[in-house]
Amino acid sequence: RLGPQGNNATRGWKIELGRTWLDKNMEISLQNELLDMAKRIGQEAGELLSRRPTDFQLSIKSSAIDFATQMDKASEELIVNRILTARPDDGIIGEEGSSKESKSGITWVIDPLDGTVNYVYNLPGWNICIAAKDKDGVQVGVVVAPSINGFWFARKGGGAFYNGKQIKCNEPVQLSGALLATGFAYDLEKRLEQVDLAAKLIPKVRDVRRLGAAGVDLSYVAMGVLDGFYEYGLNEWDYSAGGLIATEAGAIMTGRNGGPVGKEMTIVAGPTLHALLTKEVG
């Protein structure tokens, strides 16, 4: 039997439970709104980039082999304009320099053309990466790769999808049977270190691929086309969207020795392979 105090305690528990349920539903509703926006804008940017020019205007960034084209900039301008028209208080972090502090608590992390070299040389795999994050991390991520008919998306806690079908990473995978992907830094000294690391790994794994676009690399890990991925020198816009897709598909993403993801290292694979690969890369 419950006395007055028990009744009050029960009532308080029900109110708190109701608040929790309401907060969760509001969170999912916002995620869905952001995800729908990212999908729509990503597809529009993909259509823009699919109208590939015959002549490119190259602007050098960190080195002669690190450059952007007029299409990188046009894609970022389109994405940023669409976002801020719909949500003017949101923040922006864009690879091509777009930057705006968030007033809403939501910040968009954008790579308007991931795999610019592939794009310029008319190789497949270039893509658009759009993610939205808040104080708790990345909440939604979209990777659009028109040249390979690839459309990946995820929302935190909601799973990962490829062309509308839910996907999962490969698990378990041993190092000896692993097909890995990697990339190489624009810093030439770092490239030499990366070549040494790849040379040590190749005899221990099934094989290594270099596809040229981190967004697709991460999405391929998510759907089991690749078993794992590691790369030095990635920026937030390189891994935010694809990283959420991979982790929602069951993969683990960390930095070197299991530390934070960032420029030092990004390692992504299913739990078994991630532990093994971290030992090798770390």
Residue pairs with C-beta under 8 A, 6 or more apart in sequence:
2 10
28 155
28 157
28 158
30 139
31 139
31 140
31 155
31 156
31 158
32 155
34 106
34 132
34 139
34 140
34 155
35 140
35 142
35 153
35 155
37 82
37 83
37 86
37 87
38 130
38 131
38 132
38 140
38 141
38 142
38 153
39 142
39 151
39 153
40 82
41 78
41 79
41 82
41 83
41 130
42 79
42 128
42 130
42 142
42 143
42 144
42 151
43 144
43 151
44 78
44 82
45 75
45 78
45 79
45 112
45 128
45 130
45 144
46 128
46 144
46 145
46 146
47 146
48 71
48 74
48 75
48 78
49 71
49 75
49 113
49 119
49 126
49 128
49 146
50 146
50 147
52 71
52 119
52 122
53 70
53 71
56 69
56 70
56 71
56 120
57 69
57 70
58 67
58 68
58 69
58 120
59 67
59 68
59 69
60 66
60 67
61 67
61 68
61 186
62 186
62 187
63 186
63 187
63 188
65 186
66 186
67 116
68 96
68 113
68 116
69 113
69 116
69 119
69 120
71 113
71 119
72 95
72 96
72 112
72 113
72 116
73 96
73 112
75 112
75 113
75 128
76 94
76 95
76 96
76 97
76 98
76 110
76 112
76 113
77 98
78 112
79 94
79 108
79 110
79 112
79 128
79 130
80 92
80 94
80 98
80 108
80 110
83 90
83 92
83 108
84 90
84 92
84 100
87 104
87 106
89 102
89 103
89 104
90 100
90 102
90 103
90 104
90 106
90 107
90 108
90 132
91 100
91 101
91 102
91 103
91 104
91 106
91 107
91 108
92 98
92 99
92 100
92 107
92 108
92 110
93 99
93 107
93 108
93 109
93 110
93 236
93 237
94 110
94 112
94 237
95 110
95 111
95 112
95 235
95 237
96 112
98 110
105 134
105 135
106 132
106 133
106 134
106 139
107 132
107 133
107 134
108 130
108 131
108 132
108 133
109 129
109 130
109 131
109 132
109 133
109 138
109 236
109 237
109 240
109 241
110 129
110 130
110 131
110 237
111 128
111 129
111 130
111 215
111 237
111 238
111 241
112 128
113 119
113 126
113 127
113 128
114 126
114 127
114 128
114 129
114 143
114 213
114 214
114 215
114 216
114 237
114 238
115 123
115 125
115 126
115 127
115 212
115 213
115 215
115 216
116 126
117 123
117 212
118 124
118 125
118 126
118 212
118 213
119 126
123 212
124 145
124 147
124 148
125 145
125 147
125 148
125 211
125 212
125 213
125 216
126 145
126 147
126 212
126 213
127 143
127 144
127 145
127 146
127 150
127 213
127 215
127 216
128 142
128 143
128 144
128 145
128 215
129 141
129 142
129 143
129 215
129 237
129 238
129 240
129 241
129 242
130 141
130 142
130 144
130 241
131 138
131 140
131 141
131 142
131 237
131 240
131 241
131 244
132 138
132 139
132 140
132 141
133 139
133 240
136 156
137 156
138 156
138 240
138 241
138 243
138 244
139 155
139 156
139 244
140 153
140 154
140 155
140 156
140 244
141 152
141 153
141 154
141 155
141 240
141 241
141 242
141 243
141 244
141 245
142 151
142 152
142 153
142 241
143 150
143 151
143 152
143 153
143 215
143 216
143 218
143 219
143 241
143 242
143 245
144 150
144 151
144 152
145 151
145 213
145 215
145 216
145 219
148 216
149 163
150 162
150 163
150 216
150 219
151 162
151 163
151 164
152 160
152 161
152 162
152 167
152 219
152 222
152 223
152 242
152 245
153 160
153 161
153 245
154 160
154 161
154 222
154 244
154 245
154 248
154 249
155 248
156 244
156 248
157 248
158 248
159 166
159 248
159 249
160 166
160 167
160 168
160 222
160 223
160 244
160 245
160 246
160 248
160 249
161 167
162 219
162 222
162 223
167 222
167 223
167 224
167 249
168 222
168 223
168 224
168 249
168 250
169 221
169 222
169 223
169 224
169 246
169 249
169 250
169 251
169 269
169 270
170 224
170 227
170 270
170 273
171 250
171 270
171 271
171 272
171 273
172 270
172 271
172 272
172 273
173 227
173 228
173 269
173 270
173 272
173 273
174 272
174 273
174 276
175 204
175 205
175 273
175 276
175 277
175 280
176 204
176 205
176 206
177 205
177 206
177 227
178 205
178 206
178 227
178 228
178 269
178 273
178 276
178 277
179 205
179 206
179 207
179 208
179 209
179 226
179 227
179 228
180 201
180 205
180 206
180 207
180 208
180 209
180 226
180 227
180 228
180 229
180 230
180 277
181 208
181 209
181 210
181 211
181 217
181 220
181 221
181 226
181 228
181 229
182 194
182 198
182 208
182 209
182 210
182 229
182 230
182 231
183 210
183 212
183 214
183 217
183 231
183 233
184 190
184 191
184 194
184 195
184 210
185 191
185 194
185 232
185 233
186 233
187 233
190 232
190 233
193 232
194 232
197 281
198 208
200 280
201 208
201 280
201 281
202 208
204 280
206 227
209 226
211 217
211 220
214 229
214 231
214 234
214 238
214 239
214 242
214 266
215 238
215 241
215 242
216 242
217 226
217 229
217 231
217 242
218 229
218 239
218 242
218 243
218 245
218 246
218 253
218 268
219 242
219 245
219 246
220 226
220 229
221 227
221 228
221 229
221 246
221 249
221 251
221 268
221 269
222 242
222 245
222 246
222 248
222 249
222 251
223 249
227 269
227 270
227 273
228 267
228 268
228 269
228 270
228 273
228 274
228 277
229 266
229 267
229 268
229 269
230 265
230 266
230 267
230 268
230 277
230 281
231 265
231 266
232 263
232 264
232 265
232 266
233 263
234 261
234 262
234 263
234 266
235 263
238 266
239 253
239 261
239 266
243 253
243 261
243 266
243 268
246 253
246 268
247 253
250 270
250 271
251 268
251 269
251 270
251 274
252 268
252 269
252 270
252 271
252 274
253 261
253 266
253 267
253 268
254 260
254 261
254 266
254 267
254 274
254 278
255 261
255 262
255 264
255 265
255 266
255 267
256 264
256 265
256 267
256 278
256 281
256 282
257 278
257 282
258 278
258 282
265 281
265 282
267 274
267 277
267 278
267 281
268 274
269 277
